Amino acid sequence: MEENYRQTKGRIFNIQKFSIHDGPGIRTIVFLKGCLLRCRWCCNPESQEFGIQTMMENGKPKVVGRDVTVDEVMEEIVKDMPYYRRSGGGVTLSGGESLLQPEFAAALLRACQDYGLHTAIESTACAKWESVEQLLPYLDLYLMDIKHMDSAKHKAFTGQPNERILENARKVAQSHTELIIRTPVIPTFNDTKEEIAGIAAFAKTLPGVRQMHILPYHRLGQDKYTGLGRTYEMAHIEPPSQEHMEELLAAVNAAGLKGQIGG
C-alpha cells in the first residue's frame, strides 16, 4: 500500500459513534456503500446501491452517500480516542459490504491501527478472496455473517448463493484472524433449531472459532424502504420471541460454541 494511502477515497453513508455493539468496548462504526446481497430483511437498504441516492426521511429528502478520503474519516474517529482507550474499543467497518471497496477499507483499517485502535469488520464475506485478503493484515476481528447452509434457500432470500461465503469463512479461519460467526435469525428463512444447529456445526469446524452470535430479526429499517420508494417484503413477519431465541441459543451451545443473543 502506498505511503499516501490516507488519501484513498471511498463512499460511505454514515459514521455512528459510541456504539457498544459490533466489537469490544466503545466503537465508531463506519458504514460503507454497496452490497452484492439483497437480503429481504436488510435494515440498511440505503447501503445496497453503491450510487449516491436520495431517501425521504420524516417528509424531507436526505442525500445518502458521500465520497471521503481516509484522512477525512480519521478526523472524526480520533475525536473519541479517550473512549476507545478506556473501554478497549475501536473502529468497525460495516455497510453494505466493505469488501466491495477493498482499497479504501484496507487503507482505513491501516490508519486506525496506526493510532493503536482495535479494528473490526462486520461482513457477509460475499466477495473475491483477494478482496478479503487485502484487509486481513490490518484487521483484529472479523464478524462474519453466515445466514444459511442451504445454498438454494440462501439465494432465494438474499439473491446470492453461499458457496463463496463458506469458502471465505474457511480461509479467514486459517489466517488466524479472530473470527466470530453471526447469524440473523429470520422467521421463514432460518429460525428452526435444525437450521441454526447446522450453521453452528459448520462454525465449529473452523479453526479458532469459539463464538457464534444469533441476532433476532427486527423491523427497525422498514420506513427506509418507503423512503426509497421500495416495498418491504417482510412486513408480515413477526420478530422471534425471547423464548424461541433461548431455544436456538441452546442449539448453538450444544455444538460446542459459546453462544450469544445479540451482537
N, C-alpha and C positions, 0 to 999 in steps of 0.2 A: 504494500500500500504506500502511495507516495507521501512525501513529507507534508504536502499541503492538503492532506486528507480532510482537514477540518473545514475546507471549502466545498466538500462534496455536497451535492444538492439532492433533496428528496422531497416527497409530497406527504404531508401529514394532515390530519383533520382535528386533532385535539391533543392537548397536554393536560393530564389530570394529576393534580398534586395531592399529597397527604393521603395516598391510598395505603390501606393495610392489607390488601389482597395482592395476588399475583407475585408472590415472592416474600422474603422475610423483611421485617421491620417496616418503617415508613418509606413509601416509594413514590416516585414520579412515573406515571405511565404515559408513554408517547405512542399515540395511535397513528399508524401509517395507512395510507390509502391503497386500495387494490386487494382483491382476493379471487382465487380461482373457484372457490366453492360458492354455492348458493344455498346454504342451509335454510330450510323453511322457517326455522325459529330464530334466525340471526337477530340479535338485539342491536346491532350496529349496521343496518342496511346501507347507510351512507358511506360505509367503508368499502363496499364491494366493488364499485366502479373506481378505476384509477383516476378518471377525469374529475375535474372540479365541477361541483353541482350546486344547485340552489334548492334548498329544502324549506318548506313553510314550517315555522315554529311559533306557536302562540299567535297565529294570524299574521306573522311578519316573515318576509323572505330572509333566509340565512344562507350565506355562501359557505359551502362545505368543502374544505380542501385549500391548502396553501403550500407554496413551494418555499422551502427554507434550506439554509446551509446547516451543517453540523454545528458550527460556531453559534449560530442564532439559537438553536435548541439548547445548547450548553449554557447560554446566558440565563435561560430560565431555570435549568436544572441546578446550577451551582448556588442559586439563591437560598436553597434549602439544605445546604451542606451540614449545618449543625444537627438537623433532624435525622439525616441519614447516619451520621456518626454515632449519635446517642442511641439509636434504635437498631443499628446493624442493617439498615435499609439500603436503598439504591434506586436503580432505574430498570424499568421493564418496557420492552417494546411489544406492542400489541397491534391490533388492526381491526379489520383487514388481516393481511398476511404479510409480515415484514420480509419474508423470504422473496417476495416479488420485487423488492428494492434492495438486493443484497449488498451493493456497493455502499449505499447510504447507511443501511443498517449496520454493516460491519464497521464503518467509519465512526458512527455514533457510539457504538459499544466500545470501540477502542478509546475514544475520547473520555468516556465515563471511567474506564479502567485507568486512564492516565491520572485521573483525580482520586484514584483509590476506591471507586464506588463499586458495589456489588452489581452485577449485570444479569439480566434475565430476559428471555423472550417467551411470550405466550403465542403458540403457533400450531397450525394444523400439520406442518411438515409436508404439505402438498406442493412440492416444488422439486426442481432438479437437485440431485445430491450436491452438485458443485456449488449451488447457492447456499445450502446448509453448511457445507464445509467451510465456506468463506467466513462465516460468523463464528465458528467454534473457537478459534484462538482467543476471542475477546468475550467469551460467554462463560458465566459461572453457573447458570441454572437454565435448563430447558424445560418449560412447562408445555408438554405436548398433548394435544387433543387426539384421543383415539375414540372414535364415535361408534364404531360397529365392526364386527369381524366378518360380516357377510358383505361382499363387495357389491352385489346387485342391490341390496337394500340400501347400502351406503350411497350408491349412485342415485337411487330413486329419491332420496331425501336431501342430498347435498349437491347433486349434479356431477359428481366425480366418483370414480371407483376408489378403492382403498389400498391397492397393491403398493403403489409408490409410498404412501404414508407408512405402511407397516415396514417396508424395506428401509426407509429412512430412520424409523424408530430403532431398528436393529443396529444400524450403522452409528447412530448417535450414542447408543448404549456402549458400543465397542470403543468409542472415542474417549471414554472415561469422563465425559462431561456429566455433571449431576443431572439426572433426568427424572422428572415426576410425570406420571401419566394422569391426565384429567379427562373425565367423560361427562358431557352434559347429559342429564337424564331426561329424555324426551318421550312422553307418553305416545303410544302408537308406533314408535321408532325403535327404542332400545331399553324400555323400562321394565323388562322382565328379569327375574333373578338369573335365568339361564343366559341371557344376553350379557348382563353385567359380569357374570362369572366367567364367560368366555373371554371378555376383554381382560379381566383380571388374570386369567390363566396365561394369556399371551404376555401381559406385562411381567409376570413372574419369570418368564423365560429370558427377559432382557437383563444382561449383566449389570449389576449395581442398582437396579431399580427396586426400591423398597416401599415406595408410597404410591397410592392411587387416590385421587380426589374425585368424588362424584358431585356434580353441580346440578341442583334441581332446576328444572325448566321454570321460566317466568315470562311474563308478557310485558316487561317494562319498556321494550322498544316498539310496541305496537303503533303508537302515534307517529313514529318516524315514517312508517310505510305510507300513512295518509299524507304526511308532509312531502313525500317524494312522488305522490300520485300512484302508489303501488297498493296491491291487495295483500293483506297479511293472512296467509293461508292457515295459520294456527289459531285463529281467534276462538275457535270452538273447543280448544284443548285446555283442560284444567291442569294446573300445576300438581305434581305428586304430593301426597300427604307426608307429613313427618314420619308417620308410622311406616309407610312404604319405603321411604328413604333409609330408615333404620334397617329394614329387611335387606335392601340392596347393599348397605354397608356391611352387614354380616356376611354376605356373599363375597365381598372383596377381602375381608379379613380371613375368611375360610381358605382363600387361595394363598395365604401366607404373606400378604401385604399389609402395611399399615394404612387402613382406610380413613378417609376424612370426608365429611359432608361439607361442601363449600370449598372455596379457594383460599 
